[in-house]
Amino acid sequence: MNRRLLYLLNIINSLSIIMGVESMATSTSGENVCEDAGAKRVMTETDPRLGFWTDRWTSDKIGWHKDDVHHLLLKYTPRIVSNTDEPVKVLVPLCGKTVDLAYLANHEGVSEVYGVDGVRKALEEFSDEHSDLNLTWEDTDTAFEKLTSPKLKLLKGDFFALGDDDTSGKVDIVWDRASMVAINPELRAQYVQTLLNIVKPGGAILLVAFDRREGTDEAKASGPPFSVPESEVQKYYGNQESVESIQFLEETDELLKSPESKDRWEKMGLKSLF
């Protein structure tokens, strides 16, 4: 079986410990990034850690991209967006050119949407394909290039350099549709820390994960997408004092939805992927 796992992580309303980062953190560019926004270094697409994704976008091998809004986002939008007194601010990490951005930006329950990606081509293609949003490049002296409209801000740069100054304050909701599964597992602790630093108390993270449960050792360790089983979600989020609860919402059998992909996964050595 090939299933997709969905979690809702709730952030407590009052933090007993403010989650902080060390004064110097390792970025995906392999360089040190200072906390001071003015000292942050801009990530380039020649960076070896970004090379895989740059090559995929350059060669248009973006099989993960879907033309429709993610069905789980549609299903759970009322729970994470509509059930609030005021419009919410949403972050979509490693967003690519997902149409989820446009869906959220046009939602009346959303005040602002921030998308972050390291590949300029992805953001430019989104802008071209959604000309009605009137996105324009904005001059900036921060670690991020910015493609903006009144409700949607696309940040091109190193996700691990992201701070709440880049999102004009903390966000209410994170839609992690394919982000945690995309990064190197060695960077998961830093990834989680980066997210928790910019989510408001009382906010939430909607996380879509994959679990390569059965197959060869090589197949289970391969990626992206990397395997993020429930034990990993609990490991990185469950012990955080700022996380009030982790709710497992559902599993989706991807092979039943898309039987044509079964042969591809089996050729990779996987017997089941949840």
Secondary structure, 3 states (H helix, E strand, C coil): CEEEEEEEEEECCCCCCCCCCCCEEECCCCCEEECCHHHCCCCCCCCCCCHHHHHHHHCCCCCCCCCCCCHHHHHHHHHHHHCCCCCEEEEEECCCCCCHHHHHHCCCCEEEEEEEECCHHHHHHHHHHCHHHCCEEECCCCCCEEEECCCEEEEECCHHHCCCCCCCCCEEEEEECCCCCCCCHHHHHHHHHHHHCCEEEEEEEEEEEECCCEECHHHHHCCCCCCCCHHHHHHHHHCCCCEEEEEEEEEEEHHHHCHHHHHHHHHCCEEEEC
